[in-house]
Amino acid sequence: EEARWRYAYGASLVLSGRIDDADRELRQSLALEGPGWLRGRIQNEQGKVEDVRGNRAAALQHYREALRVGRAEHDPGSSDEASRLLKTAYRRPAEVTNVRQ
């Protein structure tokens, strides 16, 4: 359960632009025991972190791993997202990037 919670929290931090916090949560989630499909989803979010940081090479490694895990775990949501992100770098939605903090 903790791995799922940290993944969900990390994903929300990615969306809100808190990249360093997201990275920390996602790494902690990956270190915990959780279902196999979750690992693919975590890899997608870690790829987004790297895309936002401008490190496309690292992002691609995460997306490739997410694609592999998603296919192995029969999680089309994860593998489909990884396929899309392999083609086009992640960008936060405009409505989120224009929010004042």
Secondary structure as GFF3:
##gff-version 3
##sequence-region A 1 101
A	DSSP	alpha_helix	2	16	.	.	.	ID=ss1
A	DSSP	alpha_helix	19	31	.	.	.	ID=ss2
A	DSSP	alpha_helix	36	53	.	.	.	ID=ss3
A	DSSP	alpha_helix	56	72	.	.	.	ID=ss4
A	DSSP	alpha_helix	76	87	.	.	.	ID=ss5
A	DSSP	alpha_helix	94	97	.	.	.	ID=ss6
###
